[in-house]
Amino acid sequence: MRTGVVILPDLGLPGALGRWVEAESRGFGSAWTYDHLSWRSLRDGPWFGALPLLAAAATATSTIRLGTLVTSPNFRHPALLAKDVMTLDHLSGGRFDLGIGAGGTGFDADVLGGPAPSPAERADRFGEFVAALDVLLRRPAASFTGRHFTVHESRTYPGCVQPPRVPFTVAAAGPRTMAVAAAHGRSWVTYGPFADDGSAEAWFAGVADQVRSLEAACGRIGRDPSTIGRRVLVGLDVGWPVRSVAAWDAFRGRLGELGCTEVVVHWPRPDDPALPGVPPDVFDEISDRLG
């Protein structure tokens, strides 16, 4: 099972790039950042653009895979995003993964002035958003017509480095978004169940349910479920998997039983009490084992 890391986009240069370079030197297989316009639920302060930051990280690193976890249609249009994704794929030498999700109901949902969509509207929009990106990144000259997005004769020459396009990591929990993951995802990502009783067993039971839903979605379209990667993000609000090295080992073991292929943790932030995450000593042990 591979190990990845999330690096928040709240540090300016050169400090931010130092973390991406260190993530590569520590041996992490992938490094991700969140794509929000702000993160006011925990803080209202420095927060840089994900895609320009990833462009800088791409030129400062050489082997680690880079990606968004996740980009959403809350404030992105597929035509512009496809152009930026194609460019990032070239800047990274084919190391970019596009993590995409339906978008939540937080501050990003109404920042452009319109009302936040309902859950059903978000699911509709998400399916169309991913379908449009699939077309635009596979064909450098393409159009797309939908209810939420229209693209007329878009150009993304010279096209992606990675054939047939940049791989998608699709965040999904419900049946409709699972169908999108099954149809378009190289991998699926989850941070676990939306609600549980706070216990590890309830969390694992929720992930097991999600895995069964993903496999069923693959089965409905004739896709072998073993062909889709399964990433798990250790959320900032889930502390028990990283409380100790022993807890981490047990956590990874249980995820392996569920067929997961990568687990992603957050870079430690012991200086910021608003950001619970991996204790530095556990983080060091996790990365020491990656070599």
Long-range contacts (C-beta under 8 A, 24 or more apart in sequence): 1-252, 1-255, 1-256, 1-260, 1-261, 1-262, 1-263, 2-29, 2-30, 2-261, 2-262, 2-263, 3-28, 3-29, 3-262, 3-263, 3-264, 3-265, 3-286, 3-287, 3-290, 4-28, 4-29, 4-30, 4-31, 4-32, 4-65, 4-231, 4-262, 4-263, 4-264, 4-265, 5-30, 5-31, 5-32, 5-264, 5-265, 5-266, 5-267, 6-31, 6-32, 6-33, 6-34, 6-69, 6-233, 6-264, 6-265, 6-266, 6-267, 7-31, 7-32, 7-33, 7-267, 8-33, 8-34, 8-39, 8-266, 8-267, 8-269, 8-275, 9-33, 9-34, 9-47, 9-48, 9-49, 9-50, 9-53, 10-39, 10-43, 10-45, 10-46, 10-47, 10-48, 11-46, 11-48, 12-46, 12-48, 13-56, 16-48, 16-53, 16-56, 16-57, 17-56, 17-57, 17-60, 19-267, 20-57, 20-60, 20-61, 20-64, 20-66, 21-60, 21-61, 23-64, 23-267, 24-61, 24-62, 24-63, 24-64, 26-287, 26-290, 27-287, 27-290, 27-291, 28-64, 28-287, 28-290, 29-64, 29-65, 29-262, 29-290, 30-64, 30-65, 30-66, 30-67, 30-97, 30-262, 30-264, 31-57, 31-61, 31-64, 31-65, 31-66, 31-67, 32-66, 32-67, 32-68, 32-69, 32-99, 32-264, 33-68, 33-69, 34-68, 34-69, 34-70, 35-68, 35-69, 35-70, 35-71, 35-72, 35-76, 36-106, 36-107, 36-108, 37-75, 37-107, 37-108, 37-111, 38-107, 38-108, 38-111, 40-106, 40-107, 41-106, 41-107, 42-274, 42-275, 43-274, 51-84, 51-88, 54-88, 54-96, 55-87, 55-88, 55-91, 58-88, 58-91, 58-92, 58-93, 58-95, 58-96, 59-91, 61-92, 61-95, 62-93, 63-95, 64-95, 65-95, 65-96, 65-97, 66-92, 66-95, 66-96, 66-97, 67-96, 67-97, 67-98, 67-99, 67-169, 68-97, 68-98, 68-99, 68-100, 69-99, 69-169, 69-171, 69-189, 69-233, 69-264, 70-99, 70-100, 70-101, 70-169, 70-171, 70-189, 71-98, 71-99, 71-100, 71-101, 72-100, 72-101, 72-102, 72-103, 72-104, 72-108, 72-126, 72-129, 73-102, 73-103, 73-125, 73-126, 73-129, 73-148, 73-149, 74-103, 74-104, 74-108, 74-109, 74-111, 75-108, 75-111, 75-112, 76-129, 77-149, 78-129, 78-132, 78-133, 78-136, 78-144, 78-149, 78-151, 79-132, 79-136, 79-149, 79-151, 79-154, 81-133, 82-132, 82-133, 82-136, 82-137, 82-154, 82-156, 83-154, 83-156, 85-133, 85-137, 85-160, 85-166, 86-137, 86-156, 86-159, 86-160, 86-166, 88-166, 89-160, 89-161, 89-162, 89-166, 90-158, 90-161, 93-161, 94-160, 94-161, 94-162, 96-162, 96-166, 97-166, 97-167, 97-168, 97-169, 97-186, 97-187, 98-133, 98-166, 98-167, 98-168, 98-169, 99-168, 99-169, 99-170, 99-171, 99-189, 100-129, 100-130, 100-133, 100-168, 100-169, 100-170, 100-171, 101-126, 101-170, 101-171, 101-172, 101-177, 102-126, 102-171, 102-177, 123-174, 123-176, 123-177, 124-148, 126-176, 126-177, 126-180, 127-176, 127-179, 127-180, 130-168, 130-170, 130-180, 130-184, 131-184, 133-168, 134-165, 134-168, 134-184, 137-165, 137-166, 138-164, 138-165, 169-229, 169-231, 172-210, 172-214, 173-210, 175-213, 175-217, 178-210, 178-213, 178-214, 178-216, 178-217, 179-217, 179-220, 179-221, 181-214, 181-217, 181-228, 182-214, 182-217, 182-218, 182-220, 182-221, 182-223, 182-228, 183-221, 183-223, 185-228, 186-228, 186-229, 187-228, 187-229, 187-230, 187-231, 187-261, 187-262, 188-214, 188-228, 188-229, 188-230, 188-231, 189-231, 189-232, 189-233, 189-264, 190-231, 190-232, 190-233, 191-232, 191-233, 191-234, 191-235, 191-238, 192-232, 192-235, 192-238, 200-240, 200-241, 203-238, 204-254, 204-258, 207-232, 207-255, 207-258, 208-258, 211-258, 211-259, 226-259, 229-261, 229-262, 230-258, 230-259, 230-260, 230-261, 230-262, 231-260, 231-261, 231-262, 231-263, 231-264, 232-260, 232-262, 232-263, 232-264, 233-263, 233-264, 234-263, 234-264, 234-265, 234-266, 234-278, 236-266, 236-275, 236-276, 236-277, 237-276, 239-276, 242-277, 242-278, 242-279, 242-282, 242-283, 242-286, 243-279, 243-282, 244-282, 245-282, 245-285, 245-286, 248-282, 248-285, 248-286
